[in-house]
Amino acid sequence: MAKVGNAGSVTTPQHLDERFRDAVSALQPRDPRRAPGEPVHEGSALTGDRARELFDAQLTSRHLDLAARWLRSFNEGFYTIGSAGHEGNAAVAAALRPDDPALLHYRSGAFYCVRAVQAAPPFEEDADPLVDAARDVLRGIVASAEEPIAGGRHKVFGRADLQIIPTTSTIASHLPRAVGIAYAMSAVPGLKGVDTPWPEDALVVASFGDSSINHATATAAFNTAGWYDHSGRHLPLLLVCEDNGYGISVPSPRGWVAESLRSRPGLRYFAADGTDLAAAHAAAVEAVAWVREQRRPAVLHLSMIRLMGHAGADAEIAYRSADELSRDLDRDPLIRTARLLIEEGFATPDDLITRYDELGWQVRKIAEEVLGEPKLTTAAQIAAPLVTRRPLRVSRHLTDAATRAAGAGSAARSQAFGGKLPERAGPLTLAQTINATLTDAMLTQPGAVLFGEDVAVKGGVYGVTKNLRDRFGAGRVFDTLLDETSILGLGLGAGLAGMLPIPEIQYLAYLHNAEDQLRGEAATMAFFSKGAFRNPMVVRVAGLAYQQNFGGHFHNDNSVAVLRDIPGLVLAVPSRPADAAPLLRSCLAAAAVDGAVSVFLEPIALYHTRDLFQQGDNEWLAPYAAPGEWSTAHIPIGRARTYPVGSAEDLTILTFGNGVRMSLRVAAQLAADGYGSRVVDLRWLSPLPAADLVREASATGRVLIVDETRRSGGVGEGILAALVDGGFVGAARRIASADSPVPLGPAAQEVLIGEDAITQGAHALLTR
């Protein structure tokens, strides 16, 4: 039985190092030596020299884990979740090509090292890709600002030239994105004018731990891949489950992972012992070949072990027996690979121990070097990737789009609009305006794709996407399965693949079960990659309240707090048709130019509204701008719109969405009473148009905030904070909806703000 450690401690770096030396020294070399190019076993695709290369990657990965613990011992290392025990994933990397995009979980050190060697330019004598890979990882561990992917913001595996897309530590949250990339790979060949960063026969690989299979995002990804395969849309996706039997301290029930993965419909199942390099390589080669040739999804289940616990502070002896820990040590993949090389005649114990020491010395030397590298020192530095906005380029993009729309010729454009150009159709509703804007976007941007529940054949539950599928085909406008996580995952992958995804979430209340795909994945991609990877996306969401006699809470959700506190996310709310088109174009242009992620929140109750003051006045309608007018109608992100009502300047009303229409109606009544108002439509809820708000508030000295979201966590709180931060001195009053879900039927009026409340709030300020 293997020695575990002193006084019940387990697999410390020192004991792991000593055990490797002892075990390898005791092995008996084969005589005579075999030629390096021979297979390690009869019929194996793994040769002796290739096994030696993979062993180097395994050794480097192990030394990186040892170095992380060493750095942590004097508070200079900040990440100790290691790859020890998972070094068999070197075999997976070896079976792939360096142009296959990879999304790796946090125990992928050996994979990363192999990929660095694969992608290294040939014939560069001074270059050592293993050293470069080690430096990358160690820079991440010490939070160096010179780390190549996240720049010291987090420790991730990622590098653009290696086609390794960084992922977060949120369990399995990257899997829906991987499905989206695979979908895009299968769809792009049918789209003209769209190129992906990868060859046509590439596949995408995503790795994850065994406990992750129980997470909702993993279930969504497995289900979506299988759903598409069953539907005839084949996705070139390889999912790799690295199964060490534990989720921190919670064991996976024996047989559960295998049974769960094997039973997934539409996923071909492969399995191997991931601590056995030859067996793992054989299974990986078979799985990769099947996915690449069939263009269909598969899962590779590798049995692994976990050495040195989950992370540095994890004392496994508290929840694992000494016998179990010893059995894991007996399966140490480094020792098993050493045994393979020595007993099959490709190396001697001295060869491998010498190489172990050489690589260990290199890693320690690099660790000492990166200690002196600069760290991020200001909030501006840290947040810089989140706020990339280039308004001049966005404006030029809009001008170019208008030129392309005009250049398409009136006949072609008229055909796309079903025979009648929208600018000649008379004033339009909000829904009609959004439909026309989406049509022009599809015309002018070949990579634009629109998808979601019921958006294609049905044309949306409110008709907003009506006829778009007929105009642009099922390849660009398509229905998805009913799963918001997967809808956003498709968008995340499509954006990375060179498309401009426009997913629709059918109702705001349905977004919340998928919100981490925006918070943890979409909005953080720039943060974790310094902008090297972009997932441009405009998410259309039907939301807010005031639908008459329909829906209750789930179709009238008025809470947007979950969206407003996501750093980098843009949140737009059109209230009037006149603003809807330029707002949506700005979001689309920011996505195309800056890789921005925007949520375009469409007030359901205003979709088909025609009148403002009285029935039949049609004052809520607006004409659609012809392409030549787009640039002059441009609305920059973070700029509000003011409607002066009356001749005096007595009151400023700050509002958005449904509140704009109600406030304009109240302002008209106030004007009849001799009071002048400035009704300000925020238009952007994130970022708030703070400068505009302070300016308009200061113009009257009296501010009424009309907030249709909830009092606690609502938009009004942010408006008040912006006024205070901006130095506003004057009277302010806030009215907001109750802290309650919206009930069904007439009872909704009891929790939502209405015109009576706005009027009362206005008079309270005006009569002070």
C-alpha positions in Angstrom: 0.0 0.0 0.0 1.3 3.4 -0.9 2.4 5.9 1.8 -0.1 8.7 2.1 1.5 11.3 4.3 2.6 12.2 7.8 0.0 12.6 10.6 -2.9 11.9 8.3 -2.0 14.7 5.8 -2.5 13.6 2.2 -0.6 13.9 -1.0 1.4 17.0 -0.2 3.7 18.3 -2.9 6.7 16.9 -1.1 5.2 13.4 -0.8 4.0 13.4 -4.4 7.4 14.4 -5.6 9.1 11.7 -3.4 6.7 9.0 -4.5 7.3 9.7 -8.1 11.0 9.4 -7.7 10.8 6.2 -5.7 8.3 4.5 -8.0 10.1 5.3 -11.2 13.5 4.4 -9.8 12.1 0.9 -8.9 11.0 0.2 -12.4 12.9 -2.3 -14.5 13.9 -1.1 -18.0 13.3 -3.3 -21.0 16.3 -4.6 -22.9 16.9 -4.0 -25.8 15.6 -0.5 -26.3 12.9 0.0 -29.0 12.9 2.5 -31.8 11.1 5.7 -30.9 8.7 5.5 -33.9 7.3 2.1 -32.9 3.8 1.9 -31.3 3.7 1.6 -27.6 1.4 -1.4 -27.9 0.6 -3.6 -30.9 -2.0 -1.8 -33.0 -1.7 1.5 -31.0 -1.6 4.8 -32.8 0.6 6.1 -30.0 4.3 5.8 -30.7 7.1 5.9 -28.3 8.4 9.3 -29.3 4.9 10.7 -29.2 4.4 9.2 -25.7 7.6 10.9 -24.6 6.3 14.3 -25.9 3.0 13.8 -24.0 4.9 12.8 -20.9 6.8 16.1 -21.1 3.4 17.9 -21.1 2.3 15.8 -18.1 5.4 16.5 -16.2 5.2 20.2 -16.9 1.6 20.3 -15.7 2.5 18.5 -12.5 5.4 20.9 -11.8 3.0 23.8 -12.3 0.8 22.4 -9.6 3.8 22.0 -7.3 4.9 25.6 -8.1 1.4 26.9 -7.3 1.5 25.4 -3.9 5.0 26.8 -3.3 3.9 30.3 -4.4 0.9 30.0 -2.1 3.1 29.2 0.8 4.3 32.8 0.9 1.2 34.5 -0.3 2.3 35.1 -3.9 0.2 32.5 -5.5 -3.6 33.0 -5.7 -4.9 29.9 -7.4 -4.3 26.3 -6.3 -7.0 24.3 -8.1 -4.6 22.0 -10.0 -4.5 19.3 -12.6 -2.7 16.7 -10.6 -4.3 13.4 -11.4 -5.9 14.7 -14.6 -2.7 14.7 -16.7 -4.3 12.1 -19.0 -6.1 15.0 -20.8 -2.8 15.3 -22.7 -4.1 12.4 -24.8 -7.2 14.3 -25.7 -5.2 17.3 -26.9 -3.0 14.9 -28.9 -6.0 13.5 -30.7 -7.2 16.9 -31.8 -5.8 19.5 -34.1 -4.6 22.9 -32.9 -7.3 24.6 -35.0 -10.1 22.7 -33.1 -11.6 25.3 -30.7 -11.4 24.1 -27.1 -13.2 25.2 -23.9 -11.4 23.7 -21.0 -12.2 23.2 -17.3 -9.8 24.1 -14.6 -7.8 20.8 -14.5 -6.5 21.1 -18.0 -2.8 21.8 -17.5 -1.5 19.0 -19.6 -4.0 19.7 -22.4 -2.8 23.3 -22.5 0.8 22.3 -22.7 0.2 19.8 -25.5 -1.8 22.4 -27.5 1.0 25.0 -27.1 3.5 22.5 -28.6 1.1 21.6 -31.4 0.5 25.2 -32.4 4.1 26.3 -32.1 5.6 27.7 -35.4 8.1 25.2 -36.8 11.9 25.8 -37.0 12.1 28.5 -34.4 15.3 27.4 -32.6 15.0 29.7 -29.7 11.4 29.0 -29.0 10.3 26.4 -26.4 6.5 26.2 -26.4 6.5 24.2 -23.2 8.3 27.0 -21.4 5.8 29.5 -22.9 2.9 27.4 -21.7 4.3 27.2 -18.2 4.9 30.9 -18.2 1.3 31.5 -19.2 0.0 29.4 -16.4 2.3 30.8 -13.7 1.4 34.3 -14.7 -2.2 33.4 -14.1 -1.4 32.0 -10.7 0.4 35.1 -9.5 -2.2 37.4 -11.2 0.4 39.1 -13.4 -0.9 41.9 -15.6 1.3 40.3 -18.4 -0.7 37.0 -18.4 -1.7 36.6 -22.1 -5.4 36.0 -21.9 -7.0 37.5 -18.8 -4.2 39.9 -17.9 -4.2 39.1 -14.2 -8.0 39.3 -13.8 -8.4 35.6 -13.2 -6.6 32.3 -13.6 -8.0 30.7 -16.8 -6.8 28.4 -19.5 -7.1 30.4 -22.7 -5.1 31.8 -25.6 -6.4 33.1 -28.9 -3.6 31.7 -31.1 -4.1 28.3 -29.5 -7.9 28.4 -30.1 -8.5 27.9 -26.4 -11.5 29.9 -25.4 -11.4 30.9 -21.7 -14.1 29.6 -19.4 -15.2 30.7 -16.0 -15.2 28.6 -12.8 -19.0 28.4 -12.9 -19.7 24.7 -13.1 -20.5 23.6 -16.7 -21.7 27.1 -17.8 -19.4 26.9 -20.8 -21.2 23.8 -22.3 -24.2 25.7 -23.8 -21.6 27.9 -25.6 -19.8 24.9 -26.9 -23.1 23.6 -28.3 -23.6 27.0 -29.9 -20.1 26.9 -31.5 -20.9 23.5 -32.9 -24.2 24.7 -34.2 -22.5 27.6 -35.9 -19.9 25.3 -37.5 -22.7 23.3 -39.0 -24.7 26.4 -40.1 -22.0 28.7 -41.5 -21.3 26.8 -44.7 -24.8 27.6 -45.8 -24.5 31.3 -45.1 -23.0 33.6 -47.8 -20.5 36.2 -46.6 -19.8 34.6 -43.3 -16.5 33.1 -42.3 -15.6 31.3 -39.1 -12.1 31.3 -37.5 -11.9 27.6 -38.0 -11.6 25.1 -41.0 -14.8 23.5 -42.3 -13.9 20.1 -40.8 -13.0 21.5 -37.3 -14.8 20.3 -34.2 -15.2 21.9 -30.9 -14.2 20.2 -27.6 -15.4 21.1 -24.1 -14.2 19.4 -20.9 -15.9 19.3 -17.5 -15.8 17.3 -14.3 -18.1 14.5 -13.2 -20.1 16.4 -10.7 -20.9 19.0 -13.4 -23.2 16.6 -15.2 -25.8 17.2 -12.5 -25.9 20.9 -13.2 -28.8 22.5 -15.1 -26.5 24.1 -17.7 -24.8 20.7 -18.4 -28.2 19.0 -18.7 -29.3 21.8 -21.1 -26.2 21.3 -23.2 -26.6 17.5 -23.4 -30.2 17.8 -24.2 -29.8 20.5 -26.9 -27.0 18.6 -28.6 -29.2 15.4 -28.6 -32.3 17.4 -29.7 -30.5 18.8 -32.7 -29.0 15.4 -33.6 -32.5 13.8 -33.4 -33.8 16.7 -35.6 -31.2 16.1 -38.3 -28.9 19.0 -37.4 -25.6 17.3 -36.7 -23.2 19.1 -34.4 -19.4 18.5 -34.5 -19.1 18.5 -30.7 -16.9 16.4 -28.4 -17.8 16.6 -24.7 -15.1 15.3 -22.4 -16.0 14.3 -18.9 -13.0 14.0 -16.6 -14.3 11.9 -13.8 -12.3 11.9 -10.6 -15.3 10.8 -8.6 -15.7 13.9 -6.5 -17.3 17.4 -6.5 -15.1 18.9 -3.8 -16.1 16.6 -1.0 -19.3 15.1 -2.4 -18.7 11.7 -4.2 -20.4 10.8 -7.4 -22.5 7.6 -6.8 -20.7 4.6 -8.2 -21.8 4.1 -11.8 -23.9 7.2 -11.9 -21.7 9.2 -14.3 -21.3 6.4 -16.8 -25.0 5.5 -16.8 -26.0 9.1 -17.1 -23.7 9.9 -20.0 -24.3 6.6 -21.8 -28.1 7.0 -21.8 -28.1 10.5 -23.3 -30.0 10.3 -26.6 -28.1 11.7 -29.6 -24.7 11.5 -27.9 -22.2 8.7 -28.9 -20.5 7.4 -25.8 -16.8 6.5 -25.5 -14.9 5.7 -22.3 -11.4 4.9 -21.1 -9.1 5.0 -18.1 -7.8 8.5 -18.2 -4.8 7.6 -16.0 -3.6 5.2 -18.7 -2.0 7.3 -21.4 -2.2 4.6 -24.1 -5.9 3.7 -23.4 -6.9 7.4 -23.1 -5.2 8.2 -26.4 -6.8 5.3 -28.2 -10.3 6.3 -27.0 -9.7 10.0 -27.8 -8.4 9.2 -31.3 -11.5 7.1 -31.9 -13.9 9.7 -30.5 -12.3 12.6 -32.4 -12.3 10.6 -35.7 -16.0 9.8 -35.2 -17.1 13.3 -34.5 -14.9 14.8 -37.3 -16.2 12.3 -39.9 -19.8 12.1 -38.8 -20.2 15.7 -37.8 -22.2 14.5 -34.8 -21.9 14.9 -31.0 -20.1 12.5 -28.7 -19.0 12.3 -25.1 -15.7 10.9 -24.0 -15.8 9.7 -20.4 -12.3 9.5 -18.8 -11.8 8.0 -15.4 -9.4 10.2 -13.5 -8.1 10.7 -10.0 -7.6 13.9 -8.0 -4.3 14.4 -6.2 -3.6 17.1 -3.6 -7.3 17.6 -3.0 -9.7 20.0 -4.7 -7.5 23.0 -4.0 -4.8 24.1 -1.6 -7.0 24.4 1.5 -8.8 21.1 1.0 -7.9 18.5 3.6 -9.2 15.3 2.0 -8.7 13.2 5.0 -11.8 14.8 6.5 -14.0 13.0 4.0 -11.9 10.3 2.4 -10.4 7.2 3.9 -6.6 6.6 3.8 -7.2 3.4 1.8 -9.1 5.3 -0.9 -6.4 7.9 -1.1 -3.8 5.2 -1.4 -5.7 3.6 -4.3 -5.6 6.9 -6.1 -1.9 7.3 -5.6 -1.4 3.9 -7.1 -3.1 5.2 -10.3 -0.9 8.4 -10.5 -0.9 9.1 -14.3 2.7 10.3 -14.3 3.9 7.0 -12.8 1.7 5.0 -15.1 3.1 6.8 -18.2 6.6 6.3 -16.8 5.9 2.6 -16.4 4.6 2.4 -20.0 7.7 4.1 -21.4 10.2 2.1 -19.3 8.6 -1.3 -19.6 8.0 -1.0 -23.3 11.6 0.0 -23.9 11.4 3.6 -24.8 13.2 5.1 -21.8 15.1 4.2 -18.6 14.3 5.3 -15.1 17.3 7.7 -15.2 16.1 9.2 -18.4 12.7 10.1 -17.0 13.9 11.3 -13.6 16.4 13.5 -15.3 13.7 14.9 -17.5 11.4 15.4 -14.5 14.2 17.4 -12.8 14.9 19.5 -15.9 11.3 20.5 -16.3 11.0 21.1 -12.6 13.9 23.4 -12.6 12.5 25.3 -15.6 9.1 25.7 -14.0 10.6 26.9 -10.7 12.9 29.4 -12.6 9.9 30.8 -14.4 7.9 31.0 -11.2 10.6 33.1 -9.7 10.7 35.4 -12.7 7.0 36.1 -12.9 6.9 37.1 -9.2 8.3 40.5 -10.2 5.9 41.2 -13.0 3.4 44.0 -12.5 -0.1 43.5 -11.2 -3.3 45.4 -12.0 -3.3 48.4 -9.8 -6.4 50.5 -10.7 -10.1 49.9 -11.1 -9.8 51.5 -14.5 -7.2 48.9 -15.6 -9.3 46.1 -14.3 -12.6 47.1 -15.9 -11.0 48.4 -19.2 -12.1 45.3 -21.3 -15.7 45.7 -20.2 -16.3 49.2 -21.4 -14.9 49.2 -24.9 -17.0 51.7 -26.8 -16.0 53.4 -30.0 -19.0 55.6 -31.0 -17.3 57.0 -34.1 -16.8 53.5 -35.5 -20.3 52.6 -34.5 -21.5 55.7 -36.4 -19.5 54.8 -39.5 -20.8 51.2 -39.3 -24.4 52.6 -39.4 -23.5 54.8 -42.4 -22.0 51.7 -44.1 -25.2 49.7 -43.3 -27.3 52.4 -44.7 -25.2 52.5 -47.9 -25.6 48.7 -48.2 -29.3 48.9 -47.7 -29.6 51.6 -50.4 -27.2 49.8 -52.6 -29.4 46.7 -52.5 -31.7 48.6 -54.8 -35.3 49.5 -54.1 -36.6 46.4 -56.0 -34.5 43.9 -53.9 -35.3 45.8 -50.7 -38.9 46.0 -51.6 -38.9 42.3 -52.2 -37.4 41.6 -48.8 -40.3 43.7 -47.3 -42.9 41.8 -49.1 -43.4 44.4 -51.8 -43.7 47.5 -49.8 -40.9 49.6 -48.3 -41.6 50.5 -44.6 -40.7 54.1 -45.1 -43.6 54.3 -47.7 -46.0 52.4 -45.5 -47.1 55.3 -43.3 -46.6 55.5 -39.6 -45.8 52.2 -37.9 -46.4 50.7 -34.4 -43.5 49.6 -32.2 -43.9 46.0 -33.3 -43.9 47.0 -36.9 -40.9 49.2 -36.5 -38.9 46.5 -34.8 -39.8 44.1 -37.6 -38.7 46.5 -40.2 -35.4 47.2 -38.4 -34.7 43.5 -38.1 -35.5 43.1 -41.8 -33.0 45.8 -42.7 -30.4 44.3 -40.4 -30.8 40.9 -42.0 -30.4 42.5 -45.4 -27.3 44.5 -44.6 -25.5 42.1 -42.3 -25.0 38.6 -43.8 -24.0 37.1 -40.5 -27.1 38.2 -38.7 -29.2 35.3 -37.4 -32.5 35.5 -35.5 -33.7 32.6 -33.4 -35.8 31.7 -30.3 -39.1 30.1 -29.3 -41.8 30.6 -31.9 -39.9 33.3 -33.8 -39.8 31.7 -37.2 -42.9 29.8 -38.5 -45.3 31.6 -36.1 -43.5 35.0 -36.4 -43.4 35.5 -32.7 -46.2 35.4 -30.2 -46.8 39.1 -30.8 -46.0 39.1 -34.6 -42.8 41.0 -34.2 -40.8 38.6 -36.3 -43.6 37.9 -38.8 -42.5 36.9 -42.3 -38.8 37.1 -41.5 -38.3 33.3 -42.0 -40.0 33.5 -45.4 -37.8 36.5 -46.4 -34.5 35.1 -45.2 -34.9 31.4 -45.0 -34.7 28.8 -42.2 -30.9 29.0 -42.0 -31.0 32.5 -40.7 -34.4 32.7 -38.9 -35.2 29.5 -36.9 -37.2 28.2 -34.0 -35.3 26.6 -31.1 -36.3 24.2 -28.4 -38.0 25.7 -25.4 -34.9 26.3 -23.2 -33.6 29.8 -22.5 -30.2 28.6 -21.4 -29.7 26.9 -24.7 -31.0 29.8 -26.7 -28.4 32.1 -25.1 -25.8 29.4 -25.5 -26.4 29.2 -29.2 -26.0 33.0 -29.3 -22.7 32.8 -27.4 -21.3 30.2 -29.8 -22.6 31.9 -32.9 -21.0 35.2 -31.9 -17.6 33.6 -31.5 -18.0 31.9 -34.9 -18.4 35.2 -36.7 -22.1 35.6 -36.8 -24.2 38.4 -35.3 -26.8 36.5 -33.2 -30.1 38.1 -32.3 -31.7 35.6 -29.9 -35.2 36.2 -28.5 -36.3 35.4 -25.0 -40.0 35.2 -25.2 -40.8 36.8 -21.9 -38.6 38.6 -19.3 -39.7 36.2 -16.6 -38.3 33.4 -18.6 -34.8 34.9 -18.7 -34.1 34.4 -15.0 -33.4 30.7 -15.2 -30.8 31.3 -17.8 -29.4 34.6 -16.6 -25.9 33.2 -15.8 -25.4 32.8 -19.5 -25.4 36.6 -19.7 -23.7 37.3 -16.4 -21.1 34.6 -16.2 -20.5 34.0 -19.8 -21.5 36.6 -22.3 -20.6 39.8 -20.4 -17.4 38.4 -19.0 -15.8 37.1 -22.2 -14.0 40.4 -22.8 -13.0 40.5 -19.2 -11.4 37.1 -19.2 -9.8 37.5 -22.6 -8.8 41.2 -22.7 -11.0 41.4 -25.8 -9.2 38.6 -27.7 -12.5 36.8 -28.0 -15.8 38.5 -28.7 -19.3 37.2 -28.4 -21.4 40.0 -30.0 -25.1 39.5 -29.3 -28.3 41.5 -29.1 -30.8 39.7 -27.0 -34.4 40.7 -27.7 -36.7 40.3 -24.6 -40.4 41.0 -24.5 -41.1 42.3 -21.0 -42.5 44.8 -18.6 -46.1 45.0 -17.5 -49.4 46.6 -18.4 -50.8 44.0 -20.8 -54.5 44.3 -20.6 -56.4 41.3 -19.1 -53.6 38.9 -19.8 -50.8 37.0 -18.3 -50.2 37.7 -14.7 -46.6 37.8 -13.5 -45.0 35.5 -16.0 -46.1 37.6 -18.9 -45.8 41.0 -17.1 -42.5 40.8 -15.3 -41.3 44.3 -14.3 -38.0 43.5 -12.6 -34.8 44.3 -14.5 -32.4 44.5 -11.5 -30.8 41.2 -12.5 -29.7 42.9 -15.8 -28.7 46.3 -14.6 -25.8 45.1 -12.3 -24.0 43.0 -15.0 -20.8 44.9 -15.7 -20.5 45.7 -19.4 -24.0 44.7 -20.4 -26.0 47.3 -22.4 -29.7 47.5 -21.6 -31.9 49.4 -24.0 -35.7 50.0 -23.6 -37.6 51.6 -26.5 -40.8 53.3 -25.6 -41.8 54.9 -28.9 -41.6 53.6 -32.5 -39.6 56.7 -33.4 -36.8 55.6 -31.1 -37.0 51.8 -31.5 -35.3 51.6 -34.9 -32.2 53.8 -34.1 -31.9 52.2 -30.6 -31.9 48.7 -32.1 -29.5 49.7 -34.9 -27.1 51.2 -32.2 -27.2 47.9 -30.3 -26.5 45.9 -33.5 -23.7 48.2 -34.6 -22.1 48.1 -31.1 -22.2 44.3 -31.3 -20.6 44.3 -34.8 -18.0 46.9 -34.0 -17.1 46.4 -30.3 -18.4 42.9 -29.6 -21.0 44.4 -27.2 -23.6 42.3 -25.5 -27.0 44.1 -25.4 -30.4 43.3 -24.1 -33.1 45.0 -26.1 -36.1 45.1 -23.7 -39.3 45.6 -25.6 -42.4 46.8 -23.7 -45.1 44.3 -24.6 -48.0 46.6 -23.8 -46.7 49.2 -26.3 -46.1 46.7 -29.2 -49.4 47.6 -30.9 -50.3 50.9 -29.2 -51.3 53.5 -31.7 -52.8 56.4 -29.7 -51.3 58.8 -27.2 -54.0 61.2 -25.9 -57.2 60.0 -27.3 -58.5 57.1 -29.4 -57.7 57.5 -33.1 -55.1 60.2 -32.7 -52.3 57.8 -33.9 -49.8 60.0 -32.1 -47.8 57.0 -30.8 -47.0 55.9 -34.3 -44.0 57.1 -36.2 -42.7 56.9 -39.8 -39.8 54.5 -40.6 -36.6 56.2 -41.6 -35.3 55.5 -45.1 -31.6 54.3 -45.2 -30.3 57.7 -46.1 -31.7 59.1 -42.8 -30.2 56.4 -40.5 -27.0 58.2 -39.6 -28.8 61.4 -38.6 -31.2 59.4 -36.4 -28.4 57.6 -34.6 -28.8 57.3 -30.8 -25.5 56.9 -29.0 -25.4 54.4 -26.1 -26.2 56.3 -22.9 -28.1 59.3 -24.3 -31.7 60.2 -23.2 -34.5 62.0 -25.1 -36.4 65.0 -23.7 -40.0 66.0 -24.6 -40.8 69.6 -23.5 -44.5 69.9 -22.7 -45.9 73.3 -22.0 -44.2 76.7 -22.1 -42.8 76.8 -18.6 -40.1 74.7 -17.0 -41.6 73.7 -13.6 -41.0 69.9 -13.4 -38.7 67.2 -14.8 -40.1 63.7 -15.1 -37.5 61.0 -15.5 -39.0 57.7 -16.9 -38.7 54.9 -19.5 -40.8 52.3 -21.2 -44.5 52.4 -20.4 -43.8 55.3 -18.1 -43.1 57.6 -21.0 -46.6 57.3 -22.5 -48.2 57.7 -19.1 -46.0 60.7 -18.2 -46.6 62.4 -21.5 -50.4 62.1 -20.9 -50.0 63.5 -17.3 -47.7 66.3 -18.6 -50.4 67.3 -21.1 -52.9 67.7 -18.3 -50.4 69.7 -16.2 -49.8 72.0 -19.2 -53.5 72.6 -19.4 -53.3 73.7 -15.7 -50.4 76.1 -16.5 -47.4 73.9 -15.5 -44.6 73.1 -17.9 -42.8 69.8 -17.8 -39.8 68.1 -19.3 -40.5 64.4 -19.8 -37.2 62.6 -20.2 -37.1 59.1 -21.7 -34.0 57.3 -20.4 -33.9 54.9 -23.3 -30.9 53.2 -21.8 -31.1 51.6 -18.4 -27.5 50.5 -18.5 -25.5 52.6 -18.7 -27.8 55.2 -17.4 -27.7 58.5 -19.3 -26.4 60.2 -16.1 -25.2 63.5 -17.6 -28.5 64.0 -19.4 -30.5 63.2 -16.2 -28.5 65.7 -14.2 -28.8 68.4 -16.8 -32.6 68.0 -17.3 -33.2 67.8 -13.5 -31.2 70.9 -12.9 -33.2 72.8 -15.6 -36.3 72.8 -13.3 -35.0 71.9 -9.8 -37.9 69.5 -9.3 -37.7 65.9 -10.3 -40.3 63.2 -10.4 -39.0 59.7 -11.0 -41.6 57.5 -12.6 -40.3 53.9 -12.3 -42.5 51.0 -13.4 -40.1 48.5 -11.9 -40.2 47.5 -8.3 -39.4 49.9 -5.5 -36.7 47.7 -4.1 -33.9 47.2 -6.6 -35.7 49.2 -9.2 -34.4 51.6 -11.8 -35.4 54.5 -9.7 -32.8 53.8 -7.1 -30.1 54.1 -9.8 -31.6 57.3 -11.1 -31.5 58.8 -7.6 -27.9 57.7 -7.1 -27.0 59.3 -10.5 -28.5 62.6 -9.5 -26.8 62.6 -6.1 -23.4 61.7 -7.7 -23.9 64.3 -10.3 -24.4 67.1 -7.7 -28.1 67.7 -8.3 -29.6 70.1 -5.7 -33.3 70.3 -5.7 -36.5 68.5 -4.8 -36.9 64.8 -5.9 -39.7 62.4 -5.5 -40.0 58.7 -6.7 -43.0 56.7 -7.5 -42.5 53.0 -8.2 -44.4 49.7 -8.5 -44.9 47.6 -5.4 -42.5 44.9 -4.3 -44.7 42.2 -5.6 -45.1 40.0 -8.6 -47.8 41.3 -11.0 -51.1 39.5 -10.3 -53.6 38.3 -12.8 -56.5 40.6 -14.0 -57.6 44.0 -12.6 -55.6 43.4 -9.4 -52.5 44.3 -11.4 -53.5 47.9 -11.1 -53.0 47.7 -7.3 -49.2 47.0 -7.6 -48.3 48.9 -10.7 -47.9 52.7 -11.0 -50.6 54.5 -13.0 -51.4 58.0 -14.2 -53.2 58.9 -11.0 -50.0 58.2 -9.0 -47.9 60.2 -11.4 -50.3 63.1 -11.2 -50.3 63.0 -7.4 -46.5 62.9 -7.4 -46.3 65.8 -9.7 -48.6 68.0 -7.7 -46.8 67.2 -4.5 -43.6 68.7 -6.0 -45.3 71.6 -7.8 -47.1 72.8 -4.6 -44.2 72.6 -2.3 
